[in-house]
Amino acid sequence: MIEIITPGFYSSVQDQGRFGHRSAGVGSCGAMDAQALAIGNAALGNTADAAALEFTLGGFEIKAQSDITLCLTGAPLDAEIDGRPLFRWWVQTVLKGQQLKAGRCQSGMRVYLCVRGGIDVPLVLGSRSTDLKGHFGGVDGRVLKSGDKLSVGGSRNPVKPTRLGLSPRSFPELWRDLDETPTLRFVPANEWDELDTSNQAEFLRTDWQITPESNRVGYRLSGPQLRTRTPREMLSHGILPGTIQLPPSGQPVVQLMDANTAGGYPKLGKIIDADLPVLAQVPLGKPVRFQACAVEDAVAAREAQQRQTDRIRCLMAMAREDYRGAMN
């Protein structure tokens, strides 16, 4: 079991998402940086649907109420267990009574505390993710607060002290360099051609600033005003996380994991799944730019990301076997 001492900002329980209910108006939710969550679960030997704790900007503290094995992934930050450094991308055993304290993110936005067996909260519509708009899932459908106690799946099994790590040299994609403006690939949507060539070029060459009025629902972008050839109203239609909409203001909005399931603004495109984790880690106020790509490129990028996770799962499983052999 885990006790939340200091919850940090906008922290919640998230898994890979809630699917199959968009027709009823229920969004997917789930981890903003799905790749960081997947890597943490793979390193621990969890199933892909295991839930974790998502912390925005770090600054949290937890106490182990039982022996647990965890992996900290996502944005860089300083963390320690009872004063001893805890490194990201490492599988570490925390004993009952020990406390994990994390500072603010040094870059990036989101950190994931993955635990062996996953965070054990009730399944709601097939997922443990917190729907902050609908007020269900996770812990009573809300952000975490001091004093919350969370069960860990499989925590009844004995936990042997473990210390295994992933090498950045072997996995250079474990963290993305945000010193430069990231380029997000997108597949153009039906209304892309309603922009004339000058507006299309403006969209592609602009460094769009992510405004402070952004959250898990969507990122608002600031830059030049874009206009379609002919202003028109559209009937609301289904949208997905990553959809780039163009409101009457001419300033694009990117729908994210807590996005609405339908909307009526023209769609410029859909950011590919492989690049949504990149966007999730770009700090508010920082710029992003866009690059159009084909559906085939989006599929290939997602498959490459999955192969990386599978490779980590395989290598960490072998490392655990070697560790058990050495311990015995």
N, C-alpha and C positions, 0 to 999 in steps of 0.2 A: 504494500500500500504506500501511496505517496501523499504527503501533506503539503499543501501550498502555504508557504510562509509569506512570500511577497509575490503577487501574481504578475507584476509587470503590466504592460499596456495592451489592451485589446487581445488578451490571451484566451484560448479556447481549445477544446478537444476537436481534432479533425482526423479524418481518414482519407481514403482516395476519392470519396464522394458518394452521393446518393443519386442513383440512376433509375430511369424507367418511370418517372412520375411527372415529367415536364408537362404532359398533356393535362394534368390536374393542377398545374400552376406551382408545383414543388420543384425548386431549383436543385442543383447538384451540391452546392457548398463544397467542402473538402479542402485539403491543404492548398494554399496559394502556390507554394513551391513543391509541386508533386514529385519532382525529381529528388529533392532533399529527403522527403518522407520515404520514397521508395528505396533510396540507398541506405537509410537508417534501418528500415525493416529488413532489407536484404542482409546487411551486416550482422544483424541479430538472429537471423534465421526465422524471422516472423513470416506469416503469410502476407500477401500483398495488401490485404484489406485491414491489417492491424491499425488501430488508432494511436495517435501520439498527441503531444501537447504542442501547439503552435504559439510561439511568443513573438510579438511585434516589437522590434527594437531592443530586445533583451531586457536586462534589469530585473531578473526574477530570482527567487530563492525557494528551494523545496527541501523537505526533510523525508528521509526514507523511514517509513514505519515498519518495514520488513526488508530483508535482503532483496535487492533488485539488480538487474543487469541492464545497462542503458547505453545509448549512443546519441551523442549530440551532433546535429547536422545543421547545415544552412549557413547563415551569415557569420562572419568572423566576430569573435568576442572573447574576452578573458573570462574563464570559468574555473572554479576550484571546488574540491571536496574537502571539507574541514581544513582549508588552507593549502592543500596540495593541488597543483595545476591539473585541470581536466582538459584534454585536447579534443577538438572536434574530430569527427570521423573515427573515433576510437570506441571500442566496446569495453566498457568498464563496469566492474561490480561495485555497488555502493551498499554498504552494510547497514543494518538496522540502527537508527539513531544518527547516522551521518547526514550532513547537510551539504547540498550543492548550491553554490551561489554564483550567479552570472552577472557580469557587468553589461554596460550598454554595447550595442553593436558598433563595431569600428567602421564597418561599411555594410551595405546591404540593409535588409529590412526585417527578415524573418528567420527565426531559429526553431528547430524541432527537437524536442526531447522524446526520443523513441525508447521504449522499454521492451525487454523480452516478454513476449506474450501479449503485448499491446495494452492500452488503457481500457479497462473493463467498465464501460458504461452501457446502458441498455441500447439495443438495436431499435431504431425507429425507421420504418420503411427501408429496411435493409442496410442501414448505415449508422455509425456512431458519431458522424459529423454534427457539429453545432450549427443549426440554422438560426442565426441571430435575428433575422427578420421575422421568421415564423415562431420563434421562441420555443423550439423543440430540439431534441437531440443533445448530445454532449451532457453537460451538467445543467439540467433544467432549462436548456435552450438559452443560456446566458454566458457571458465571459466569466473567467475564473476569478475567484476572490479569496482573500486570506482566510485560512481555516478550512478550505475545501479538502476533503480526503477522498482520494481516487484509488479504487482497486486496480490491481494489475493482473491481467489474465495469466494463468499458469504460475502465480506467485506461491501456490502451495507446494510446488516442487522445490527440492533443495537447490540452492544456487551456489555453485562453486566460484571462488574468486577468479575473475577473468580479466585479462588486459591484452586486447588485440587491436591492431590499428590498420587503417588503409593508407597506402603510400600515395601522396600527391604526385610523385614521379610516375607511378603506374597508372594513376587516374587523374590526369591534369584537368578533367572537366569537373572535379569535385567542387571547385569554386570558379566563378566567372569573374574576369577582371572588369570591374566597373569603373576603372579610372578613365576609360574612354567611353564615348557615347555608344551604347549598344544598338545594334541594328536588328529590328524585329521583322521576321519574314511573315508575310500574310498572303492569303489566297484572295484575289479580288472577288467581290460579290456582285450581284445583279446590278446594283445602282452605281458601281464604279464608273461605268461608261456614261453616267449622267453628269459627271464632271467633264468639262472640256479639257483639252490637252494641257493648257496652262495651269489649271487647277490641279490636275493629276501630277504635273511636274512639281508644283508648289508643295503638295503633300509629301512627295518622295524626297525632296531636297531639304526640307525643314527639319531642324532639331526641335522637336516638340517638348515643351516643359510639362512635367507632371505637376498639377496644381495641388495645393494643400487640401482642397476639397475632395480628396480621393480616399477610398477605403476598399474593403473587400467586395463591395458591390460593383464598383467601377472606378476607373482612373479618368479624370478629366484632363484634357490636354490644352495647352495654351500656345497659340502661334497665329499665323495669318488666317484671316477669315476665308473659308472655302464656300463656294456656291455651286449648286447643281445648275445645269443649263436652264431648267424650268422648275421653279418652286412648286411643290405639290405635297398634298397630304396622303399618307398611306394608311391602310388598315393595319392594325396591329397583327404581327406574325411572329412565329417562333424565332428566338435568338439563343445563342450559346455563349459560354465564356470565351472571350477572345474576339467577339464581334466588335468591329469598329463602326460606331454609328456617327451620323452627322446631323446634330440638332439644328434648329433654325439659327442659332447663334453663329454657326459656321465653325465652331470649335469641336473637334472630334471627342468622343467618349468611348473608352474601351470597357466593355462589360467583362466582369471577372467572376470569381467563383460563387459569390453570393448574388449574382446577377438576376434580374428579372427573367422570366421565361418567355416573355413576349414584349414587343415594342414596335412602334410605328415609324421611327426615324429611318431615313435611307441608310443603307449599309455600304460602307466602302470596302469591307473585306473581313476576313477572319484570321487573326493571328494563329499561326500553326501551333499545335499542342506542345511541340518540343521547345518553343520559345516563350511560352507562358511562364515557366519558372524563372526565366531571365527577367521578364517584366516584373514579376512578384518581388524581386530583390532590388529593383531600382528605387532609391530613396525619393521621397516627395521633393519636388523642386528641381530634380535633375532631368536632363534631356534624354529622349529616345528618338530614333529615326526608323523609317520603314523601308522595306524592300519587297516588291511583289515577287511571288514565286508560283510554281505550278502545283497542282494537287499531288502529283507524283513526288515532288520534292518534299512536301509535307509528310507524306507517308514514309518516305525513306528516312527522314530525320527522326520520326517517332520510333521506327524500328531500330535505328542505331542507338537511340537512348535506352530502349528496352534491352538490347544486347549488352550494353554497359552494366545495367542493373543485374542481369543474369550472370554476367562474369563476376561481379562483386559477390553475389550470393554463392557462387561455386567456390571462389577462392577463400572466402571467409569460412565456408563449411569445412574445407580442407584444413584451414588454420586451426579451427576449433578441435578437429580430430587430433592434430599434432599436439595441441596444447593439453588435451585430456591425456594423451599418451605420456607426455612429459610429467604431468601432475601425478599420474598413477605410478 
